[in-house]
Amino acid sequence: SFMKCFNMDKKATILKRIILFSIPFMILTGVYIITDPFMVIYEYDDYNRKEYIHKNRDFVSTEMFKKNSEKYVYDSFIFGSSTSLFIPPSIWSNYVETDNKVFSFDASSERLAGLWSKVKYIDERNIKIKNALLVFDFRTFKEFDNTDPASMKHFEVYHSSKLDFHYRYLLQFLKIEFLTAIIPYKLLNRYLPYMEGVIAVMPEYYDPITNEFHNTGVDQLLKTDSVKYYDDRSDRFPARSGEYVEESRMSTSDHIQMLNEIKDILDKNNTYYKVLICPSYNQVAYNREDLKLTETVFGKENVFNFTGINRFTREKSNFYDATHFKKFVGKQLLDSVYYVSNQ
């Protein structure tokens, strides 16, 4: 009986320790659920709140579209990664015919799988796609990984585990790097250099109807002192050889299937569409096999490749960084696409 009591005491001690160790975790989990720091748990009318948090653009764009499509009629869509944000609805709408709303359905580091799932999602909801701009870039055919919280797909669009989505965001919140940045930031209401990459510094704004992006903070820096802006960010603009360099081939049989499914949906809708392949400051050309595949599926007359060495990639002042060009460049790209198309 002594041994029995001893074992019971030992089990009770272990249980107490487990409870004590789990209390901080339970408190933090409660804080996470109540505060919803990444804005992925509850519904919101305005995702411009908490601008100090890096948000999942795929999730936000989808939630905005879900909510808005109950109030507005959309029939024209821009699909792509963050590069597509610089070909905004307010400019693109001048090149297409529509009496309805335009929606920018962007996602960070968008791959073809994400673009394909969004086109399918819209079609499955019986929403007419009258006009579409498919914005491709150097990431489009890259391998797709749905585990990074920053670029995970919305589970209702790219069918995946809702539980896994929220579990990964909880883990993101519990990371020491995040907690040691967000707690001092909220307490002091002050950005410190070590918070870089965790806390978003630059103010930005997304239109609550069209999802158009306004790069307000960065544009203000450029307006104040553009020379300083580029001097401070020289590491974001890699050296270039000035000679022809081409990406490696990245397309697979899965990509071929996705491209064909997108094309079938666009054809079914009689969609007026164009494929725009974005310029990058590094001047690396799109892989010729990937380009040929894209042209074969969508028609050479509908595919416009702006990669490599050209007038758009020549000037550093055309770009915010190595990947993102400015909106005036986006307008020039559209001039090239639609002016040439209408000849």
C-alpha positions, 0 to 999 in steps of 0.5 A: 500500500506504501508503494501504491500511495507513493505511485499516486503521489508521483503521478499527482506531482507529474500532473501538477508539473504538466499543468504548471508548464501548460498554463503559459501556453493556455494563456497565450492561446487564449490571447491569440484567440481573443486578439486574432493578431493575424486577422484569420479567425473572425470576419472583418469589414476592413482589413486595413486595420492592424497595419503593423501585421504582415497579413496573408494576402491570399486569405484577405483577398478571398475573404474580401471577395466572399463578403463583397460578392454578396453586395457588388457585381464583379465580372473583371478580375486581375489574378497574380502575385504581389507584382499584379498589385501594380497593375491596379483596377483603376488603371486596368478598367480603362482597357476593358469594357465593363459596367460592373466592379473590377477585383484584384485577386492577388496573393503573396508569392502566388503560384499557378496552383493559387491562380488556377484555384481562384479561377475555378472558385469564381466559376464554381460560384457561377460568377461571370468572368467577362474580363481577365488579366493573368499576371505571371512572373518568375514565381508562377511555375515554381514549386508550390508549398502550402505550409508557410503561413505568409503565403498559405492558400485559403482553405475554401479556395485551394481545398486544404485543411482548415485545422492545419491553416489555423494550427500553423498560424497559432504556431506563428504567434507562439514563435519567440521572434514574434512575441518579442517583437509584438509585445514591446511594439504594442506596449511602447507603440514604437518600432525598433530596428530588431523588429524588422521583418516581423512588424510591418513599418510602411503604411499601406492601404487596400481599397475595400471594394476593388482590393486595389493596393496603395503603397502610401508609406513607400510613395511618401519616402520617394516623394520626400527623398528619392535618392536616399530611398535608393541609397538605403535599399541598394542591397535590394537591387542586384548587380546585372551582367547586361547579357542575356540570362534565362530562367530554368524550365519550371513547368510540369505536367501538373501545370499543363493540366492547370493551364488547360483548365483555366483556359477551358473556364475562360472559353466557357465564359467567353472571357476577354483575357490577356496574359502579362508576364512581368518585368523584373529588375534582374533582367532574367528572361522567362524560360523559352519552354515555359513561354512556349507552353503558355503561348500554346495554351492561351494563344500567342496573340494573348501572351505578352512577355516583358522579361529580360533586357528591355526599356521597362527593366533598364531603369532602377527608378522604374522599380520599388525593389528588384521585383515590384515595378511602379504603377506608371510602368504598369500602365505602360505595360497595359498600353503595350498589351492592349494597344498592340492587341487592337491593331 
